Amino acid sequence: MQLDTKLIHGGPLIDPHTGSSSVPIYQASTFHQAQFTESQEFTYTRFGNPTRKALEETIACLEYAKYGYAFSSGMAAISAVLLNFSQGDHLILCKDIYGGAYQLVTEMFPRYGIEYTFVDETDLDSWKKAIKKNTKGLYIETPSNPLLTITDIRGVVKLAKQHNLLTIIDNTFMTPIYQNPIKLGVDIVIHSATKFINGHSDVTAGMVVTNDQEISDTLYKTQKMLGSMLPPYDCWLILRGIKTMKVRMDKEVENAAYIAKELQKHSKVKAVYYPDLEHHKGRKIHYSQASSGGAVLTFDLGNYENVKNFFAHVTIPIVAVSLGGVESILSYPFTMSHAVIPEKGRIELGVTDGLVRLSCGLEDKDDLLNDLHKALDHVKAASALRKKVL
Ligand SMILES: Cc1ncc(COP(=O)(O)O)c(C=O)c1O
């Protein structure tokens, strides 16, 4: 089955009881047990729910996995995976990582006696050098957030197999539409489904998929024990979002590729980070493991003053935390997604006060570009005035 068909027919499409063309929202916390001493498929929504099951089957199918789990947020999904490491274990993670995952690792791991090392994700040698006797897992995020650096997934998987380590990836930016890590040998794939998978900025959700029965059993137990499962109505919204994910994303990617190319030409843009650009360092590796540059790009306006001026003059994108909505979203990683990283560390990572991240929505690409250009022209005029006054 091809991807376009899978998005509609990969998971349950109709309700087997009524033929309804949309899986119903089973908005129930518990289920009547006619034979109360015998087990039945659904007993209590924290343990399982038909709407959630439909979503979990769908995401597993899209990611070429056998098992899928839906959580109440991307962070709940990340926590369900990472908090299953044990005291004395060591984990290696890319240094350019989502701020929430960074905070979880740096603040919670020490309390549980789990060790960690952040490495330069673009350099396979640094992954290799960080491996210790007690290393248990390698955690990837590619393209990374917010600098869009690229990790060689096959290279990391090869290393993991040589040392009998688990591989985990956050596939939020690429989604199953453009990158299928299970096919590349990764053990666990995580998503913030808040982003492109749902796609409409109206739900927070997370997904985890795997092909491994033992990992799947652990994830199920964790979801049940922590009670971090996704509620039925939110599952239904995501099932709805998934059906249009490819058409949405193809257009959003087209917009991002266009905007990234054009922004490079503006004198107030110091740099543009986007894996499809010819000069991007990881471009070749990226296209060996993914099929588009994605819908997110980051650019550098040099300093906070310029960003402030720019944000004050854009009218089409909303300025917000998050990405992956139908509307374009501008965010400021320095005080939003990466605020939890101490300032010195943020700057060392390259998350400086001039960086702006843009998640392209479905607007007309020239409307969007003109709006960004107008705001950039204000930045240019203000800088010229400042120079004159000084
Ligand atoms: C790459 C990535 N992973 C995980 C998360 C966390 O997802 P959530 O906000 O749904 O908990 C985010 C949120 O921005 C993200 O960008």
The ligand as an SDF file (V2000), in Angstrom:
LIG
                    3D

 16 16  0  0  0  0  0  0  0  0999 V2000
   11.2780   18.0090   18.3630 C   0  0  0  0  0  0  0  0  0  0  0  0
   10.3190   18.0540   19.5150 C   0  0  0  0  0  0  0  0  0  0  0  0
   10.1750   16.9640   20.2810 N   0  0  0  0  0  0  0  0  0  0  0  0
    9.3400   16.9440   21.3310 C   0  0  0  0  0  0  0  0  0  0  0  0
    8.5920   18.0540   21.6680 C   0  0  0  0  0  0  0  0  0  0  0  0
    7.6750   18.0000   22.8570 C   0  0  0  0  0  0  0  0  0  0  0  0
    6.3560   17.8580   22.4280 O   0  0  0  0  0  0  0  0  0  0  0  0
    5.0700   18.3440   23.2710 P   0  0  0  0  0  0  0  0  0  0  0  0
    5.1090   19.8190   23.3280 O   0  0  0  0  0  0  0  0  0  0  0  0
    3.9320   17.7730   22.4870 O   0  0  0  0  0  0  0  0  0  0  0  0
    5.1820   17.7310   24.6250 O   0  0  0  0  0  0  0  0  0  0  0  0
    8.6930   19.2110   20.8880 C   0  0  0  0  0  0  0  0  0  0  0  0
    7.9110   20.4230   21.2310 C   0  0  0  0  0  0  0  0  0  0  0  0
    8.1280   21.4990   20.7300 O   0  0  0  0  0  0  0  0  0  0  0  0
    9.5930   19.2100   19.7850 C   0  0  0  0  0  0  0  0  0  0  0  0
    9.7480   20.3000   19.0180 O   0  0  0  0  0  0  0  0  0  0  0  0
  1  2  1  0
  2  3  1  0
  2 15  2  0
  3  4  2  0
  4  5  1  0
  5  6  1  0
  5 12  2  0
  6  7  1  0
  7  8  1  0
  8  9  2  0
  8 10  1  0
  8 11  1  0
 12 13  1  0
 12 15  1  0
 13 14  2  0
 15 16  1  0
M  END
$$$$
